[in-house]
Amino acid sequence: MKKSINYTDGDIGNINIIEDFLPSPEALVLKEESTKITISLTKETVDFFKEEAKKR
């Protein structure tokens, strides 16, 4: 059973604000170098590789 939170108006009590200590999202993701290419293949070639991929 999940507890629900009841919010009320008024003071929430004694709070402490802490400094943001987490790195930025960009710093969390490792980026690999990539190269964009364009290739034209015949339908027969694509079908061949699809069949080979199914076998493996």
CORGIZI-V265188 format. One record per residue. N is the residue number from 0. RES is the residue in one small letter. PSI is psi in whole degrees, 0 to 359 (999 if undefined). OMEGA is omega in radians with two decimals (* if undefined). D_LAST is the distance of its C-alpha to the last C-alpha in Angstrom with 2 decimals. Layout:
[[N/RES/PSI/OMEGA/D_LAST] [N/RES/PSI/OMEGA/D_LAST]]
//
This chain:
[[0/m/131/-3.09/44.95] [1/k/131/3.08/44.66] [2/k/142/3.05/47.83] [3/s/153/-3.14/49.02] [4/i/130/3.09/50.79] [5/n/117/3.12/54.24] [6/y/141/3.12/55.30] [7/t/161/3.05/59.00] [8/d/154/3.04/61.28] [9/g/185/-3.12/63.08] [10/d/148/3.11/62.51] [11/i/4/3.10/59.39] [12/g/193/-3.10/61.09] [13/n/124/-3.12/60.84] [14/i/155/3.05/57.72] [15/n/127/3.09/56.43] [16/i/126/3.14/54.58] [17/i/152/-3.14/52.10] [18/e/144/3.12/50.90] [19/d/119/-3.07/47.34] [20/f/359/-3.12/45.46] [21/l/145/3.07/41.85] [22/p/163/3.12/40.30] [23/s/156/3.11/39.58] [24/p/325/3.13/36.17] [25/e/327/-3.12/35.48] [26/a/343/-3.12/36.07] [27/l/338/-3.06/33.58] [28/v/125/3.07/30.50] [29/l/126/-3.12/29.05] [30/k/129/3.08/28.51] [31/e/148/3.08/26.25] [32/e/136/3.14/27.38] [33/s/158/3.11/25.50] [34/t/129/3.13/25.92] [35/k/132/3.12/25.86] [36/i/160/3.03/24.89] [37/t/135/-3.12/25.08] [38/i/141/3.08/23.19] [39/s/125/3.12/23.73] [40/l/153/3.06/21.16] [41/t/158/3.10/21.77] [42/k/322/3.13/20.28] [43/e/318/3.13/18.88] [44/t/315/3.13/17.03] [45/v/316/3.12/15.62] [46/d/319/3.11/14.58] [47/f/310/-3.10/12.88] [48/f/327/3.07/10.73] [49/k/317/3.11/10.08] [50/e/317/3.11/9.02] [51/e/322/3.13/6.66] [52/a/321/3.11/5.22] [53/k/324/3.14/5.41] [54/k/333/-3.09/3.78] [55/r/999/*/0.00]]
//
